[in-house]
Amino acid sequence: MPLESLKSDVVRENQGYSFSMRVSGSQQTVRVFVSDDALEGETALPSEEDLLAQLHSDREALEAVASEKYCQGRVAADGVVFITLSDLMKFIE
């Protein structure tokens, strides 16, 4: 079942940000973690403000990646969907 967008706070964590999404057709939520390297782009050593701005700018696309990974069962044992640079490489090339 895919994930759907949920208005939720973005939380700064160690080396990334997290937010929640909802499993479609239910009230169950899933935590999505986006690593800093997935947000860095071409900026060398971006600030936390730059990273957060990039997350907000790319959130729709990041949510689509999270939903795809969730549907494929690519979820950590604790239920978190991790998004790293390697998940985004297919879109960059």
Buried (B, 14 or more C-beta within 10 A) or exposed (E): EBBEBBEBEBEEEEEBBBBBBBBEEEEEBBBBBBBBBBBBBEEEEBEEEBBBEBBEEBBEEBBBBBBBBBEEEEBEEEEEBBBBBEBBEEEEE
